[in-house]
Amino acid sequence: MSTPSQGGLLNSPRLTAEHDSGRTTGEPGFLRIEDVGKSFGSQLVLESISLSIDRGEFMTLLGESGSGKTTLLRILAGFEQVTDGQIYLEGQRLDTFPPHLRPVHTVFQSYALFPHMNVFDNVAYGLRVRGESKEETKNRVKAALVKVRMEAFAAHYPRQISGGQKQRVALARALVNRPKVLLLDEPLSALDANLRAEMQGELKQLQRDLGITFLFVTHDQSEALAISDRVVLLHRGRIEQSGSPHEIYTKPRTAYVATFLGRSNLLRATVRHGIAECGIFTVPVTCADGPAIFSLRPESINAVPPSAAEGLVQFRAQVIDEQFHGANTLLSLRCPGDLELIARIPGALPRRDITSFAFRAEDCVRLENTEKD
């Protein structure tokens, strides 16, 4: 592995840490991860990861514990070295440079604020280490605090501000260095549910305003779907599926994707001449004959009177349990043949004696059969 000169990457005209405040679009392949693998001894953590990330994109790496998402983030930051593969930023190798020479910044889960420094000094720390002038440091810190609405708390210490405010300070400390790419390692996990939802919206709006490429790591499925331009689901060190939040949720590729991203009914069927036979009902499909597994989301199943079910796949079932969640109700259904399904209907169940249910055939999505499933 070659060793870069001390100022090579930051002094490059293409990889300078300066950036425009407006969002830049139309530059695919801004950050490229090519066949990246990572092993710790005999343990394979990442296997042949390849991604192309556009400038100004908000991409989320989603996965359960041990999926490799944090390891990939640490590789991009320079805290871990690749075992195989390369990483390019604006067409130039990134993985050969040490962390302090990469125009990327990481916001950690713990925020990592210095308790003995006030908000202003926490944000200014990186600029002072780099030898920026007092005037330049002052102006950039003030501008960063304004962006995250923390200018009124510049003199406060971390112990004097809330969890959400600490999150904003951590973001300001990252933004003041004007990174090309911002890496966020589960930065909202320490917040309570209401504040976390609020910060999700603020984080997305901030990313849109700044136009910086965000790489966000989380294990929270709803969070990934809510804030991302694209979701990359990792499983056992490999990419299980990548796509827009809507695509990856409504068109899961495998059973793992279907069940990890929310609830799903997995239906085993046999397809013959365009008809999937699922036991209690049949579904018209456009796929090859043979055994198959389909995903049917609970919200695709509706409680309907028999007269309103024309053009739908209708079946009968008994409601054996219901969980009211305010905006919707989760129903446990028992069908003939001891098949159990889950349905999610808007509001409350009007009557417990409803036994007629239906769904659209196109909501039944055929899944790939993989060894992992």
C-alpha positions as CSV (number, residue, x, y, z in Angstrom):
1,M,0.0,0.0,0.0
2,S,1.4,3.4,-1.0
3,T,1.9,6.1,1.6
4,P,0.6,9.5,0.6
5,S,2.5,12.7,1.2
6,Q,1.5,14.7,4.2
7,G,-0.6,17.2,2.3
8,G,-1.4,15.4,-0.9
9,L,-5.1,14.6,-0.5
10,L,-6.2,17.9,1.1
11,N,-4.2,19.9,-1.4
12,S,-5.7,18.1,-4.4
13,P,-7.8,20.5,-6.5
14,R,-10.5,17.8,-6.7
15,L,-10.4,16.6,-3.2
16,T,-10.2,19.9,-1.3
17,A,-12.3,19.9,1.8
18,E,-14.1,23.1,0.6
19,H,-17.6,22.6,-0.7
20,D,-20.5,24.7,-2.1
21,S,-23.5,25.2,0.2
22,G,-25.9,24.5,-2.6
23,R,-26.8,20.9,-3.5
24,T,-24.9,19.5,-6.5
25,T,-26.6,16.9,-8.5
26,G,-25.9,14.9,-11.6
27,E,-22.5,13.5,-10.5
28,P,-22.9,9.8,-10.2
29,G,-20.0,7.8,-8.8
30,F,-18.9,10.7,-6.5
31,L,-17.9,8.1,-3.9
32,R,-17.1,4.6,-5.2
33,I,-16.6,1.5,-3.1
34,E,-15.2,-1.3,-5.2
35,D,-15.1,-5.0,-4.1
36,V,-14.2,-4.1,-0.6
37,G,-13.6,-7.0,1.8
38,K,-12.6,-7.0,5.4
39,S,-11.4,-9.8,7.6
40,F,-10.3,-9.9,11.2
41,G,-8.1,-12.9,11.3
42,S,-10.2,-15.8,10.1
43,Q,-13.5,-13.9,10.6
44,L,-14.9,-12.5,7.3
45,V,-16.8,-9.3,8.2
46,L,-17.3,-7.7,4.7
47,E,-17.4,-9.6,1.4
48,S,-17.1,-7.9,-2.0
49,I,-19.0,-4.7,-1.1
50,S,-19.5,-2.5,-4.2
51,L,-21.4,0.8,-4.1
52,S,-21.6,4.0,-6.1
53,I,-22.8,7.0,-4.1
54,D,-23.8,10.2,-5.8
55,R,-22.8,13.7,-4.6
56,G,-25.4,15.1,-2.3
57,E,-27.0,11.7,-1.7
58,F,-28.4,10.6,1.7
59,M,-27.5,6.9,1.9
60,T,-28.3,4.7,4.9
61,L,-26.4,1.5,5.7
62,L,-29.0,-0.6,7.5
63,G,-28.5,-3.9,9.2
64,E,-28.6,-5.9,12.4
65,S,-25.7,-6.2,14.8
66,G,-22.8,-7.9,13.1
67,S,-23.9,-7.2,9.6
68,G,-20.8,-5.2,8.8
69,K,-22.3,-1.7,8.5
70,T,-20.2,0.0,11.2
71,T,-17.0,-1.7,9.9
72,L,-17.7,-0.3,6.5
73,L,-18.2,3.2,7.9
74,R,-14.9,2.9,9.8
75,I,-13.1,1.8,6.7
76,L,-14.4,5.0,4.9
77,A,-13.3,7.1,7.8
78,G,-9.8,5.5,7.8
79,F,-10.1,3.9,11.2
80,E,-9.9,0.4,9.6
81,Q,-8.0,-0.7,6.6
82,V,-9.5,-2.8,3.7
83,T,-8.4,-6.4,3.3
84,D,-9.4,-6.3,-0.4
85,G,-10.8,-3.7,-2.8
86,Q,-10.5,0.1,-3.2
87,I,-12.3,3.3,-2.4
88,Y,-12.4,6.3,-4.7
89,L,-13.6,9.9,-4.0
90,E,-14.0,12.0,-7.0
91,G,-12.0,9.5,-9.0
92,Q,-9.0,9.4,-6.7
93,R,-8.0,6.7,-4.3
94,L,-9.2,7.4,-0.7
95,D,-8.3,4.2,1.1
96,T,-4.6,4.8,0.9
97,F,-4.8,8.0,3.0
98,P,-4.8,8.2,6.9
99,P,-8.0,9.5,8.6
100,H,-6.7,13.1,9.2
101,L,-6.0,13.6,5.4
102,R,-9.4,12.4,4.3
103,P,-12.1,15.1,3.5
104,V,-14.7,13.1,5.5
105,H,-15.9,13.6,9.1
106,T,-17.6,11.1,11.5
107,V,-20.4,11.9,14.0
108,F,-20.3,9.2,16.6
109,Q,-23.2,7.7,18.6
110,S,-21.7,9.1,21.9
111,Y,-21.2,12.6,20.3
112,A,-17.6,12.6,21.9
113,L,-17.9,16.2,23.2
114,F,-15.2,17.4,25.5
115,P,-16.9,18.0,28.9
116,H,-14.4,20.7,30.0
117,M,-15.0,22.8,26.8
118,N,-18.0,24.9,26.1
119,V,-20.0,24.5,22.9
120,F,-18.0,27.1,20.9
121,D,-14.6,25.5,21.9
122,N,-15.9,22.0,21.1
123,V,-16.8,23.1,17.6
124,A,-13.6,25.1,17.2
125,Y,-11.3,22.3,18.3
126,G,-10.6,20.8,14.9
127,L,-9.9,24.1,13.3
128,R,-7.4,25.1,16.0
129,V,-5.6,21.8,15.7
130,R,-5.2,22.5,12.0
131,G,-3.8,26.0,12.7
132,E,-6.6,28.1,11.3
133,S,-6.5,31.8,12.3
134,K,-8.6,33.1,15.2
135,E,-10.7,35.2,12.9
136,E,-11.4,32.3,10.4
137,T,-12.1,30.0,13.3
138,K,-14.5,32.4,14.9
139,N,-16.4,33.0,11.7
140,R,-16.7,29.4,10.7
141,V,-17.8,28.2,14.2
142,K,-20.5,30.9,14.3
143,A,-21.7,29.9,10.9
144,A,-21.8,26.2,11.8
145,L,-23.7,26.9,15.1
146,V,-26.2,29.0,13.1
147,K,-26.8,26.1,10.7
148,V,-27.8,23.8,13.6
149,R,-29.6,26.5,15.6
150,M,-27.2,26.4,18.5
151,E,-25.7,29.9,18.3
152,A,-27.4,31.0,21.5
153,F,-25.7,28.2,23.5
154,A,-22.1,28.9,22.4
155,A,-21.0,29.5,26.0
156,H,-22.8,26.5,27.5
157,Y,-21.0,23.3,28.5
158,P,-22.2,19.8,27.5
159,R,-23.6,19.2,30.9
160,Q,-25.9,22.2,30.5
161,I,-27.6,21.2,27.3
162,S,-30.0,18.4,26.3
163,G,-29.3,15.3,24.3
164,G,-30.8,16.8,21.1
165,Q,-28.7,19.9,21.6
166,K,-25.6,17.7,22.0
167,Q,-26.4,16.1,18.8
168,R,-26.6,19.5,17.1
169,V,-23.2,20.4,18.5
170,A,-21.7,17.2,17.2
171,L,-23.1,18.0,13.8
172,A,-21.7,21.6,13.9
173,R,-18.3,20.2,14.9
174,A,-18.4,18.0,11.8
175,L,-19.7,20.7,9.5
176,V,-17.2,23.4,10.5
177,N,-14.5,21.3,8.8
178,R,-16.4,21.4,5.5
179,P,-16.3,17.7,4.7
180,K,-17.0,16.2,1.3
181,V,-18.7,13.3,3.0
182,L,-20.3,13.1,6.5
183,L,-20.4,9.7,8.2
184,L,-23.0,9.3,10.9
185,D,-22.7,6.2,13.2
186,E,-26.2,5.7,14.8
187,P,-26.1,9.3,16.0
188,L,-29.8,9.4,17.2
189,S,-29.8,6.1,19.1
190,A,-29.3,7.8,22.5
191,L,-32.4,10.0,22.1
192,D,-35.9,9.3,23.3
193,A,-38.5,8.4,20.7
194,N,-40.1,11.8,20.3
195,L,-36.8,13.7,20.1
196,R,-35.4,11.1,17.8
197,A,-38.3,11.6,15.3
198,E,-37.8,15.3,15.5
199,M,-34.1,15.0,14.9
200,Q,-34.7,12.7,11.9
201,G,-36.6,15.5,10.1
202,E,-34.0,18.1,11.1
203,L,-31.1,16.0,9.9
204,K,-32.7,15.4,6.5
205,Q,-33.5,19.1,6.1
206,L,-30.0,20.0,7.1
207,Q,-28.5,17.5,4.5
208,R,-30.7,19.0,1.8
209,D,-29.7,22.6,2.7
210,L,-26.0,21.8,2.7
211,G,-25.8,19.4,-0.2
212,I,-23.2,17.2,1.5
213,T,-23.1,13.5,0.9
214,F,-24.4,11.7,4.1
215,L,-23.6,8.1,4.9
216,F,-25.9,7.1,7.8
217,V,-25.6,3.9,9.8
218,T,-28.6,2.5,11.8
219,H,-30.2,-0.7,12.8
220,D,-33.6,1.1,13.0
221,Q,-35.7,0.1,9.9
222,S,-38.3,2.9,10.3
223,E,-35.5,5.5,10.7
224,A,-33.8,4.3,7.5
225,L,-37.0,4.4,5.5
226,A,-37.9,7.9,6.8
227,I,-34.8,9.9,6.0
228,S,-32.9,8.2,3.2
229,D,-32.6,8.7,-0.5
230,R,-31.3,5.2,-0.7
231,V,-31.2,2.3,1.7
232,V,-28.5,-0.4,1.6
233,L,-29.4,-3.4,3.7
234,L,-26.4,-5.5,4.8
235,H,-26.7,-9.1,5.9
236,R,-23.7,-11.2,7.0
237,G,-21.2,-8.9,5.4
238,R,-22.9,-8.7,2.0
239,I,-25.4,-6.4,0.4
240,E,-28.8,-8.1,0.6
241,Q,-30.6,-5.3,-1.3
242,S,-30.2,-1.7,-2.3
243,G,-32.8,0.8,-3.4
244,S,-35.1,3.7,-2.6
245,P,-37.0,3.3,0.7
246,H,-40.2,2.7,-1.3
247,E,-38.6,0.2,-3.6
248,I,-36.9,-1.9,-0.9
249,Y,-40.0,-2.0,1.2
250,T,-42.6,-2.7,-1.4
251,K,-40.4,-5.0,-3.6
252,P,-38.3,-7.0,-1.3
253,R,-35.9,-9.3,-3.1
254,T,-35.5,-12.0,-0.4
255,A,-37.4,-13.3,2.6
256,Y,-34.8,-11.7,4.8
257,V,-35.5,-8.3,3.4
258,A,-39.2,-8.8,3.6
259,T,-39.1,-9.7,7.3
260,F,-36.3,-7.3,8.4
261,L,-38.0,-4.3,6.9
262,G,-41.3,-4.4,8.9
263,R,-43.7,-7.3,9.2
264,S,-44.5,-9.6,6.3
265,N,-46.6,-12.7,5.6
266,L,-44.5,-15.3,3.8
267,L,-46.7,-17.4,1.6
268,R,-45.5,-20.7,0.2
269,A,-47.1,-21.6,-3.0
270,T,-46.9,-23.6,-6.2
271,V,-47.2,-21.7,-9.5
272,R,-49.0,-23.4,-12.4
273,H,-49.9,-21.6,-15.6
274,G,-49.9,-18.1,-14.1
275,I,-51.7,-19.1,-10.9
276,A,-50.1,-19.3,-7.5
277,E,-51.9,-21.8,-5.3
278,C,-51.4,-20.8,-1.6
279,G,-53.8,-23.3,0.0
280,I,-56.8,-21.2,1.1
281,F,-56.6,-18.9,-2.0
282,T,-55.1,-18.6,-5.4
283,V,-53.4,-15.5,-6.8
284,P,-52.9,-14.6,-10.5
285,V,-49.2,-14.0,-11.1
286,T,-46.7,-13.4,-13.9
287,C,-43.8,-15.7,-13.0
288,A,-42.4,-19.1,-13.9
289,D,-44.0,-22.3,-12.8
290,G,-42.8,-24.2,-9.8
291,P,-42.5,-23.7,-6.0
292,A,-42.4,-20.1,-4.8
293,I,-42.4,-17.9,-1.8
294,F,-44.4,-14.6,-1.8
295,S,-44.3,-11.6,0.6
296,L,-47.6,-10.0,1.5
297,R,-47.4,-7.0,3.7
298,P,-50.0,-6.8,6.6
299,E,-51.3,-3.4,5.4
300,S,-52.2,-4.9,2.1
301,I,-54.9,-7.0,3.7
302,N,-58.2,-5.3,4.3
303,A,-61.4,-6.3,6.1
304,V,-64.1,-6.1,3.5
305,P,-67.7,-7.1,3.1
306,P,-68.1,-9.9,0.4
307,S,-69.9,-7.6,-2.0
308,A,-66.9,-5.1,-2.1
309,A,-64.3,-7.7,-3.0
310,E,-64.7,-7.9,-6.7
311,G,-61.3,-8.0,-8.5
312,L,-59.5,-8.8,-5.3
313,V,-58.1,-12.0,-3.8
314,Q,-60.7,-12.8,-1.1
315,F,-60.4,-15.3,1.8
316,R,-62.1,-16.0,5.1
317,A,-60.4,-15.9,8.5
318,Q,-61.2,-15.6,12.2
319,V,-59.7,-12.7,14.2
320,I,-58.0,-14.3,17.1
321,D,-56.2,-11.2,18.5
322,E,-56.0,-7.5,17.9
323,Q,-53.6,-4.8,19.0
324,F,-54.8,-1.2,18.7
325,H,-52.0,1.3,17.9
326,G,-54.0,4.5,17.4
327,A,-53.7,5.1,13.7
328,N,-54.1,1.4,12.9
329,T,-54.9,-2.0,14.4
330,L,-52.8,-5.1,14.0
331,L,-54.9,-8.2,13.6
332,S,-53.9,-11.9,14.0
333,L,-55.9,-14.0,11.6
334,R,-56.5,-17.7,11.7
335,C,-57.4,-19.2,8.3
336,P,-58.7,-22.7,7.4
337,G,-55.9,-25.2,7.5
338,D,-54.3,-23.5,10.5
339,L,-52.7,-20.8,8.3
340,E,-52.1,-17.7,10.4
341,L,-51.7,-14.2,8.8
342,I,-51.2,-10.7,10.1
343,A,-53.3,-7.8,8.8
344,R,-52.9,-4.1,9.6
345,I,-56.1,-2.0,9.1
346,P,-56.6,1.7,9.5
347,G,-58.1,2.8,12.8
348,A,-60.0,0.3,15.0
349,L,-61.6,-2.9,14.0
350,P,-65.3,-2.0,13.5
351,R,-66.7,-5.4,14.5
352,R,-65.0,-8.5,16.0
353,D,-67.2,-10.8,13.9
354,I,-65.7,-9.8,10.6
355,T,-64.5,-12.9,8.7
356,S,-64.1,-11.6,5.1
357,F,-60.7,-10.2,4.0
358,A,-59.1,-9.4,0.7
359,F,-55.9,-8.1,-0.9
360,R,-54.8,-7.0,-4.4
361,A,-52.9,-9.7,-6.4
362,E,-50.1,-7.2,-7.3
363,D,-49.3,-6.8,-3.5
364,C,-48.1,-10.4,-3.5
365,V,-44.4,-10.1,-4.3
366,R,-42.4,-13.2,-5.3
367,L,-39.1,-13.6,-3.4
368,E,-35.9,-15.1,-4.6
369,N,-34.9,-18.4,-3.0
370,T,-31.4,-17.9,-1.4
371,E,-29.3,-20.0,0.9
372,K,-29.6,-17.4,3.6
373,D,-33.4,-17.6,3.6
